[in-house]
């Protein structure tokens, strides 16, 4: 039974295949006004401050297909806390309530919590050329593995969900057809590891990221109230 106090969450990246919270209902959904793209520098999970990688974010413009989860009102507060801890470690994502169209059986609009790119954050990459994105992804590795494997696994999961992302497919093609075909899977693939090693001597194609500037966004982790 639904309640007006239930929480809807719009997922566009790893939350689609690894939500990590309990939910009552799930439907395919569309968010208009934002698009899924590689617009966030990763200096922890898929890169380092010296060799940043790139991860997905929601940036303004276009539309994004994803998944909407309905969380029971009794679990809403704990789910918000969990998502804050998971999504706002560096403060590069900002929580918003946005109108989301459910495109499954119900065909209705709900207000859903989602996380969009914080454009004022130093880790916001903006609209980098696809060639620059490919160079960064090819050369980066963080504590969660190689950036190339992240890209390949993302596209495979989206394909499993029936979601076609031509922009991400073009990005993968820029990395190279052979590496793209051999990367992905659990851990660090041998192909991705070899590309990272080969790129160590190449110059970084962008500015250095400032740690002090990033610190001013960490207040989001200390909020005691809702997101």
C-alpha positions in Angstrom: 0.0 0.0 0.0 1.4 3.3 -1.0 1.7 6.4 1.3 2.1 10.1 0.4 5.2 10.0 2.7 7.0 7.2 0.7 10.3 8.2 -0.8 11.0 7.8 -4.5 14.6 7.6 -5.6 15.8 8.1 -9.3 18.8 6.0 -10.1 20.9 6.5 -13.3 24.2 4.8 -12.5 25.3 2.1 -10.2 22.2 2.5 -8.0 20.3 0.8 -10.9 22.1 -2.5 -10.5 23.4 -2.1 -6.9 20.9 0.0 -4.9 21.9 -1.2 -1.4 18.6 -0.2 0.2 15.2 -1.9 0.6 12.4 -0.8 -1.7 8.7 -1.7 -2.3 8.5 -1.0 -6.0 10.7 -0.4 -9.0 9.8 1.1 -12.4 11.7 2.3 -15.4 11.7 6.0 -15.4 12.7 9.1 -17.3 14.2 12.4 -15.9 13.9 15.4 -18.2 16.3 18.3 -17.9 19.4 16.3 -17.0 21.5 13.8 -18.9 23.8 10.9 -17.8 27.4 11.7 -18.8 31.0 11.5 -17.7 31.3 14.9 -16.1 32.9 14.1 -12.7 36.6 13.8 -12.1 37.4 10.7 -9.9 40.4 11.1 -7.6 39.6 8.2 -5.3 37.6 5.2 -6.7 38.7 5.4 -10.3 41.7 7.7 -10.3 44.1 9.7 -8.2 44.7 13.5 -7.8 47.8 13.0 -10.0 45.9 10.9 -12.6 42.2 11.6 -12.2 39.7 9.4 -13.9 36.0 10.1 -14.8 32.7 8.8 -13.4 29.1 9.4 -14.2 27.0 12.3 -13.1 23.7 14.0 -14.0 24.4 17.2 -15.8 22.0 19.8 -17.0 20.4 19.4 -20.4 18.7 16.6 -22.3 17.0 13.6 -20.7 18.0 10.4 -18.9 16.4 7.0 -18.7 16.9 5.2 -15.4 15.0 3.4 -12.6 12.7 4.8 -9.9 12.5 3.0 -6.6 9.7 3.5 -4.1 10.9 3.3 -0.5 8.4 2.8 2.3 7.9 5.9 4.5 9.1 4.0 7.5 12.5 3.5 5.7 12.8 6.9 4.1 15.0 8.5 6.7 17.5 5.6 6.9 17.6 5.4 3.1 18.4 9.2 2.9 21.2 8.7 5.4 22.6 5.7 3.4 22.5 7.6 0.1 24.1 10.7 1.7 27.0 8.5 2.9 27.3 6.8 -0.4 26.9 9.6 -2.9 28.3 12.7 -1.1 31.6 11.5 0.1 33.4 14.3 -1.7 30.5 16.7 -2.0 30.6 16.6 -5.8 26.9 15.5 -6.0 24.0 17.6 -4.9 20.7 16.1 -3.9 17.5 17.4 -5.6 13.8 16.6 -5.7 12.9 16.4 -9.4 9.8 15.4 -11.3 10.3 11.9 -12.8 8.1 10.2 -15.3 7.4 6.5 -14.6 7.4 4.8 -18.0 6.4 1.3 -16.9 2.8 0.2 -16.2 1.7 3.1 -14.1 2.6 5.9 -16.5 2.5 8.8 -14.0 4.8 11.5 -12.6 6.4 11.4 -9.1 8.8 13.6 -7.3 12.0 11.7 -6.8 15.3 12.2 -4.9 18.3 12.1 -7.2 21.9 13.3 -7.2 23.1 15.8 -9.8 26.6 17.2 -10.5 27.6 20.2 -8.4 29.0 22.5 -11.0 30.8 24.7 -8.5 32.9 21.7 -7.2 36.5 21.5 -8.4 35.8 17.8 -9.4 33.2 18.9 -11.8 34.7 18.3 -15.3 32.2 20.0 -17.4 31.8 19.3 -21.2 35.3 18.0 -21.9 36.0 16.9 -25.5 35.4 13.1 -26.0 39.0 12.7 -26.9 40.1 14.2 -23.6 37.7 12.0 -21.7 39.0 8.9 -23.5 42.7 9.8 -22.6 41.8 10.3 -18.9 39.8 7.0 -18.7 42.5 5.0 -20.5 45.1 6.2 -18.0 43.3 6.2 -14.6 43.1 3.7 -11.8 41.8 4.1 -8.2 41.0 2.0 -5.2 38.0 0.5 -6.9 39.9 -0.4 -10.0 40.7 0.8 -13.5 38.6 3.6 -15.0 38.2 1.7 -18.3 36.7 -1.3 -16.6 34.1 1.1 -15.0 33.1 2.4 -18.4 32.8 -1.0 -19.9 30.9 -2.5 -17.0 28.5 0.6 -17.0 27.7 0.1 -20.7 27.1 -3.7 -20.1 24.8 -3.1 -17.3 22.8 -0.4 -19.2 22.5 -2.8 -22.1 21.2 -5.5 -19.8 18.5 -3.0 -18.7 17.6 -2.2 -22.3 19.1 1.3 -22.2 21.1 2.5 -25.2 23.7 5.3 -24.5 25.2 6.4 -27.8 27.4 9.1 -26.2 29.0 6.5 -23.9 29.4 4.1 -26.8 31.2 6.8 -28.8 33.5 7.4 -25.8 34.3 3.7 -25.5 35.1 3.6 -29.3 37.6 6.5 -28.8 39.5 4.4 -26.2 39.9 1.7 -28.9 38.0 -1.3 -30.1 40.4 -3.9 -28.9 40.7 -2.6 -25.3 37.0 -2.1 -25.2 36.4 -5.7 -26.1 38.8 -7.1 -23.6 38.2 -4.8 -20.6 35.5 -5.1 -17.9 34.6 -7.8 -15.4 35.4 -8.1 -11.7 38.7 -6.6 -10.4 41.2 -5.0 -12.8 41.3 -6.5 -16.3 44.7 -7.2 -17.8 43.9 -4.9 -20.7 43.0 -1.9 -18.5 46.1 -2.5 -16.3 48.3 -2.5 -19.4 46.8 0.8 -20.7 47.3 2.5 -17.3 51.0 1.4 -17.2 51.6 2.6 -20.8 50.0 6.0 -20.0 52.2 6.9 -17.0 54.8 8.7 -19.1 52.2 10.7 -21.0 51.3 14.3 -19.8 48.1 14.9 -18.0 45.6 16.6 -20.4 44.1 19.0 -17.9 44.7 21.2 -14.8 45.6 19.8 -11.4 42.7 19.5 -8.9 42.9 21.4 -5.7 42.3 19.5 -2.4 41.7 22.7 -0.4 39.0 23.8 -2.8 37.2 20.5 -2.5 37.1 20.5 1.3 34.5 23.3 1.4 31.9 20.9 0.0 32.3 18.2 2.7 29.8 20.0 5.0 27.1 17.8 3.3 28.5 14.8 5.2 28.0 16.5 8.5 24.3 17.4 8.0 22.2 15.8 10.7 18.9 16.5 9.0 17.5 15.2 5.7 19.4 15.4 2.4 
